[in-house]
Amino acid sequence: MRFHWVRKLAVLQPLLAGALLPFAFAPFNFYFLAVFSPCILLISLQKTFPLKAFWKGWMFGLGAFGVGVSWVQVSIHQYGHASWLLSIFLTLLFVCGLALFIAVQSWSWVRFFCARRGGYLVAYPLLWILFEWLRGWVLTGFPWLYLGYSQVDSPLSGYLPVVGVLGVSGLVVLSSSLIFIFLKRLCQISLSRFRERNISVSLSRLRERVGVRVVIMLFLLWLGGSALQHVEWVSEQGEALSVALVQGNVPQEEKWRPGQKIPILKKYLALTEPHWGKTLIIWPENAVPFFSDQIQSFIDALSQKAEQHGSTVILGIPIEEVGGERYFNGVIALGEGKGTYLKHRLVPFGEYVPFEKWLRGVIAFFDLPMSDFASGPFSVEPFSVGPLKLGISICYEIAYGRDFARQAKRSHLLVTLSDDGWFGRSIGPDQHLQIARARALETGRSILRATNTGITAVIDHHGKVRARLPQDVAHVLTSQVNSTEGWTPYIRFL
């Protein structure tokens, strides 16, 4: 009976290991779990067949994404007006799809690499990188919960400006493999000594030496990351800029109601009024609930006032194409600044509906307000504020490291506008902020993050949060921020 429960627990081991992984990320930040969780998966994949490895990998993914992206259910239920049962079903479908990446990854490792030389120290980390990368672009991609994001406060964060988030994911898994090898050698040494035979003692000494080398490799890997944290890849330029990030805290259910649009504009104007004269004043994603051509007189007046005070206002606003056939999730600069940005990476089911002619109208979630955006051009010029160049991104786009790095390469400062109100009171906003911190480390650029409901923050080029607002309050975050020049190794070679 006792062994029966042990066998049951062994079956659940990959699921439990996966469910443990999200606690490595914000808001929990137990970053060492990102090392131990893949190590446990590796242990469960020992002496198993490829098909069984597929199911173990799928269970690991089910645990990891089931816990880690549980905020999707909040969006579907609370703002998509789906029932609890339907929202859970749709979230489970989404999680099951994401888990397939780890399932195929595990199958591939057992089928082709586990018995080969370098299977643990080379193939296992590289496969993890490959399938995280695939998850970032297949069917528009979902680049969330990459292992590298969990390390922004660990010694391995020193590698982020060098190899980026995917590279750090590989180093995390390499650490997992080294720990696995050490534990395996430790068990073999104990078994050999227990047998008390000469040949076993010789083998024991050999394995002990191998175990020592593994420990040294692990130590040097993490020591190298710690040393790199002290390297200054970029330099600050000019004087610090004064900034004001406006967090309007407009409820999602009110944002697009006709009777609420004018009060929303008045709210943002009232919050902005005390801060004229700041270099940058930033309103969040879709802060203005009108198409730009519907309120051109308001935009002109706001731009004129900003120019009078020597300020640049950057705000999120829907922009309709000439002729009215398409509209975009956009950002414009007013006053001293110049620039227009149209969002390129759209959120599936949030900003556009895949297979629209079949799904639109079937479930209320697929008919959310402003869920028919068109995708903007991939390559755009940065905004200009005098000699200063600003790279712009909107919400979900910050999770696409390569796109973001290309913006950073042409910019001195990065601005990201978001509306995390769709996440509700979940772990989603904390994860989103952590992704922004990783981007700052990768690119060596400070990031100004203005959101509707939080978490609005100022992040310096070392990835440290210098100032932030609490969630679900209408307030303005004021701070000083430095622009930077120079390139990190990560963006130099893109």
N, C-alpha and C positions, 0 to 999 in steps of 0.2 A: 504493500500500500504506500509506503514511504517513497519507493522508487517511482511509483506511478505519478505522484505529484512532481517529482524531479523531472520526469520526462515531459510533463505538461508545461512546466516552467521553461524547459529548454526550447519547446516549440514557440513559446511567446517571447523568447529572448530577443530576436530581431525587432519585434514590435516595441518592446520596452526600451531597447537601445535607441530606436528612432524617436520615441516619445521623449526621451531624455535630451535629445539634441537641441531643441529650441530654447532650452534653459541656458545654453551658451550665449544666446543673443540677448539684445535689449528686450525688455527692461531688467532682465535677471542678471545677465553679464557674468555668468560662471564660465568664462571662456575656455577653461581646461576641459569642459565636457565635450567640446568640439573635437578634441583629441581622443578621448576615451570612447565616445559613441561609435565612430567608425572602427575603432579597435575591437569593440565587442562584436560588431558586424563581421569583422575579419575572423574572429574566433568561431563564430557560428557557421562560417563558410568552409571550415576545415572538413576534409574528407566527405564531401558531399557531391552529388551529381549536378550537372548544369541546370536541369529543370528545377531541382529542389533549390538551387542557388537563386534562380529567378524568383521563386515564391518568397524566399527569405529576404531578398532585396526589396521585393514589393511590400512586404510587411514592415520592413524598416522605413521605407518611404511613407507608408500609411501612417505610422506613428509620428514621423518627423513633420510631415505636412499637415496631418490631422490636428496636431497641437500648434504648429508654427504659423499656419495661415488660417486659424480658426476665425479671424476677424472677417473673412469673406462672408461667413454666415450672417454677421451683424449687418453688413451692407445689403445683402439680399433680403433679409427679413425686415429690418427697421426702415430702410429707405426704398427697397424694391417692393414693399408691401406684399411679400410672399408669406404664407403661413409658416409657423415653426417647422412643421413636418416637411414642407416643400423646400424651405431654405436649407434644412439639414441635408436633404436628399441631393440638392444641387451642389452643395459644398462637398459632400462625400464623392460625387462624381468627379468634381474638380481635383480633389485630393487623390483619388484613385488614378487619374490620368497623370498627375505629377509623379506619383510613386512608380510608374512604369519606367521612368528614366533610371532610377536606382535598380529596378528589377533587371533591366537589360544590361546595365553596367555590371551587376553581380554575376549574371549569366556569362557575360563575355570574359570576365576575369577567370572564373572557374573553368570555362570551356577552352580557353586559349593560353592563359598565362600563369596560373597558380603553380604549375609544376615546372615552369621554366626558370632559368637563371635570371635573376632580377625581377621575378614576378611580384615580390613584396615591396622592394625598395624603388622600383621603377614603374612597373605596369600598374600596380594598384593606385599610386598617386596620379599617374597620367590619365588613367581611365576616369578617375574622379573629376579631374579638370575638364576632360573632353565632354563628359555628360552634363556637367554644370554649364559649360559653354553651349551645348546643344539645347538645354532647357531655356537658355537666354534668347533663342531665335526661332525655334520650331513653333509654328502657328502663332507668330508675332512674339512669342517668348514670354517667360515669367522668371526674370532673373532675381529671384528672392531667396533668402536663406542660403546664399553661398557661404561656405565655411569661412572664407576669408573675412567676411563682415564681422564675424564674432570676435575677431582678434584686434580690434581698434584700440583696446586698452591692455593688450598683452605684449610681451617682448617681441613677438612676431610682427607687430605693427611696423617695426623698422623696415621690413621688406616691402611694404605697400608702395612706397615711392619708386621701388626698383622693379618689381615684377607684377604689381597690381593685385587686385582681389583674387583673381583666378589663380595666380601664382602662389599667393599665400594659402589658398585652399589646398594646393598641392603640397605645400610644406606642412600644413596641419596633418594631412593624411600620411605624409612621410613620417611624421612624429608618431602617428598611430601604428604604422608598420614597425618602427623601431621598438616601440614598447611591446608589441606583440612578439617580436623576435626575442627580446630580452626575457619575457615571461616564459616563452617556449623553452629557451635554453635553461632557465632556472629550474623548470620542471624536469628537464632531462638530466641535469646535474644531480638533482635530489634523488631521482630514480637510480642513476648509476651508482651513487654512493651507498644507497640502500642495499644494492646487490653485493657490494664489497668484493668485487673481482678485480684483478689487475687490469684487464682490458677495459673494464668499466671505469676504473679510476683514470686511466689514460684519456679515455673519451671525455670524462668529466672535466679534466684539466683543459682539454681543447675547447670544450663548450664554454668553460668559464672565461677563457681568453676572448672568445667570440662575444660573449655577453658583455665583457668590459669594453670592447671596441664599440659595441652598440650604444652603451651608456655614454661613451666619449662623443660619438657622433651626435647623439641627441643633445648633449650639453653644448657642443659647439654650434649646433643649429640655432638653439635659442639664445646663446650668448652673442652670436652674430647679429641676430635681430635687435637685441638690446643695444649693441654697439652702434648699429645703423640709426637708431633713434636720435643719436646726437649729431648726425651729419646734417648740415644745412644745405639742401639742394638748391634753394632759391633765396633771393634777397628781397627784403622789403624796399619799396620805392616811395619817395615823397613823404608828405605828411599824412597822418591818419585822417580818414574821411569820417565825417559825422553822418550817421544813418538813423532813420526812423522806420521801423517795420510795423505796419498796421495790421493788427489781428481783429477783424470785425466781429467774429463769433456770430455769424448769421446762421440760424438753423436751416438745415437742408430743406425741410418741408416748406419753408417760407421763401426761399431764395428766388424762385422763378414765378411766384404768384404775382399777377399784375398789380394788385393793390399794395404790395410790399416793395416794389422796385424803387419808387421815389424815396420812401423812408430809408432804404438801404444806402442810397447815394448820400442822403443827408447825414447818416450815421458815419460814413467814411469821411465826409468833409469835416464833421465836428471833431472826429478823432485826429484828423490831420492838422487842423487849425493851429494848435500850439507849437507845431514843429516846422513851420515855414522857416527857411533859412538853412535847414539841414542839407547836406550835399545830395543825399539820396533819400527819397521817401518812397516806400514800396508797399503797394496793395497786393493782396494775394490773388490766386487763380480765380478768374471769373468774378472778381469783386464787383465789377459793373455788370448788372444783369440785363443789359440792353446790347443789341448789335451796335457797333461803332457808328454806323451811318444814321441810326435812329436818334442819337444824342450828340451830333457833331457840335452843336453850339455849347453844350456842357464841356466837351473835351477841349474846345478852343479856349473857353474861359479858364478852365483848370490849367491849361498849358501857359496861358498868359500870366496867371497869378504865380505859377512856379517860376517862370522866367523873371518876374519882378523881384522875387526873393532869392534868386540865384540857386534855385533847387531843381533837381530832376525828379519827376514823379514817374515811377514804373508801375504799371497796373495791368491786371488780367482782365480781358474783355473778349467776348465772342466777336469775330470779324466775319462779315458776310462778303462773299465773292461778288464782284460786279456782275449783275445779271441775276443774282439770287439763287443760282443753282447749287452752290455749296457754301458751307460755313465752317469756320475754323476756331479752335481754342487758341486764342492769341494773347500776345503781350505787346504793349506799346510804351514808348518813352515820350514824356511831355516836358516842356520847359527847356532846361539847358541840355537835355539829352536827346539823342536821335536814334530811332530804330524801331523795327516791327519784327515780331517773331511769331510764327505759326507752328503749333505743336505738331511734331512728326510722329512720335511714338504714342499711339492711342491705346487706352485701356479697353480690352475686349469686354463687351456687354455693358460697360460704363459709358464709353464715348462713341462706340460704334457696335453694331450687332452683327456678328458673323452669321452667314446664311439668313440674311435679314428677311427675305421674302417668305421664309418658312416660320421664323421665330417671332417676328414683330407682331404683337397683338395676341400671342398665345398665352404669355404670362406677363403680369403687370411689371415684373422686374425688367423685361426687355423693352418697356416703354417709358423708361426714366426720362425726365426732362433733359434736353440737350444731349441725347444719346445717339446723335447721327452726325457727329463731326467728320469732316474730311481730314486726311493727313496732309500736313504741310510739307514743303520741300526739305530734303535731308540736310543740305548744306546751306547755311546762312551766315551773314556777316554779324560780328558782335555789335552790340550797342556802343555808341560813342558818347562820352561825357567829357568834352574837351579832349585831352590826349589819352584819357583813360578808356580802355576797352573792357566791356562787360559781356561775359558769356551768359546766355539765358537758357533755362530749361523749365519745364512745367511738370510738376508732380512726379508721376511714374517714370519720366524720362531719366531721372537721376540714377535709376537702377541700371542703366545701360552704360557701362563704364567706358567702352570704346568711343561711343558718340560723345559722351561728356568730356573725355580727354581731348578730343579734336576741338571742341569749343574752348577748352582751357588753354590749348596751345596757342590760340590767337587772342587770348584775353589776359587781363591783369587781375580780374576779380570776377567771381561767379555769383549769379543770382538765380535762385530757384523759387518759383511760386507754386503753392500747392493748396489743396482743400482736403485735408484729412478728416473732415467731418463725416465722410462716408465710412470711416473705420469705427465710429462711435467710441465708447470707452473700452477700448481693447488694447492689445499689445501692438497693433498695427502702426500707430504714430511713432512709438518708440523705435520700432524696427526701421521705419522710414528715416528717422533722424540718424540712426546708426549708419545707414547706407550713405547719407550725406557726409558724415564724418570720415568714412572710408574714402569717398571721392576727394575730399580736401587733402587727405594724406597722399593719395595717388598723384594728384596734380600739383601739389604745392601751392594751391590757391585758397584764399579765404572764401567762405560761402555765406551769403546772406539768404536766409530761408524764411520767407513770409508765407504764413498759412492762415486759413480762415478761422479755424478753431484750435490750432496748436498741432505740433509744437513749433512755434516761431522761435528762431535762434540765430545767433551770430557764431560762426565756426571759424577759427583761425586756420592758417595753412598747416599747422601741426595736427589738425583734427580735433582740437580741444574746443568745447563749447564755452565761449567767453561770456555769453549772456543768453537768457531764454525767458520765455513767458510761460506761466502755467496754462494748462488746457482749459477750454470752455470759459474764457473771460474775454471781454472786449477791452483791449488795451493796446498801447503802443510801446514797442521795445526800442529804446534809444541806446546807441553805443558808438564806439569808435572802431574803425577797421582799417587795416593796411592792405594796399594792393601789393602784389609781388611781381617780380620779373625773373626770368630764367626758367629752365625746364628741369623737371625730375627725369631720371633715366626712363621711367615708364612712359611719359608722353613724348620724350625726345625721339623715340624710334617708331612712333605711330605714323 
